[in-house]
């Protein structure tokens, strides 16, 4: 995966716990980034429902990026990150 709108949107998400809206529903999420920025993760849970979004994102020294969704489609992950509006 190359640097994309997804990558830029993910970088704008605050590290640690935050809340916000995606598709009219409230989510709580946790974003973790390693000190060197090469290992990243996101776990989001719908606060009044059962939906979750979870993935790991790896950045290699070669400049390449690898998105690893956790038991869901990459499209769901990308749509969430692009559409999420933090409080």
N, C-alpha and C positions, 0 to 999 in steps of 0.2 A: 504494500500500500504506500502510495506517495503522499506528500504533504497535501492536504485537501481542506475543504471547508469543515469536514468532520474534525480533523486534527486541530484546526484553529478554534473551533467551538469547544473542544475538550480542554484545550489549554486555558480557556476563559472560565471554566468551572472552578469554584473555590475548593481548595484542599480541605479535607476533613468533612464534617457533617454539615449539610445544608438542606433546605427545603425549597420547593418551587412547584411550578405547574407544567404539565405536559398534556396536550390534547384535552384541556379542561379538567384534568384530575391532579390532585396533590400527591407529590412524591417526596419522600425523604431519601437522601442519598449520601453515600460516603465515597469520597475520592481520595485515593492514596497515590503518592508519587515518591519514588526512591530519590535519595539525595542527588544522584547523578542524572535523574530524569529518564532513565532507560527502562524502568519497570513501573507501570502505572495500572491502576485498577479502579473500577467503579462498580458499586452495588447500589441499586435503587429499588425501593419498595413503595408501591402505591399505598398511601396512608389509610384510605377508606375502602380498600379492595384487596385483591389478591395478586395483582400484576407485579412482576419484578423485571429488572434489567440488570445484567451483570456481564462484565468482560474484563479481560486483561489486555493491555496494550504494551508492546515491546518496541523499543527503538534501538536499532543496531548501530555500531560504530560506522558501518558502511553507508549510513544515511537512510536505510530502509526501515519501514515500520510494519509490524505484524499485529493485526487485530485478532484476538481470540475470544469470541463470544462464548458464554457459558450456557450450553444447552438451549440456544435460541439462534435465530438467524442473524446474520450480520446486518441485514436490512433493518431489523427491529432496533438494533443497537445504534446504527447510524441515524435512523429517524428520531430516536429518543434524544441523542446528544444534540442534533441540529435543532430540535423543537423545544428542548427544555428551557424554561425561563426561571432562573433562580430568584428568590425573594430579595 
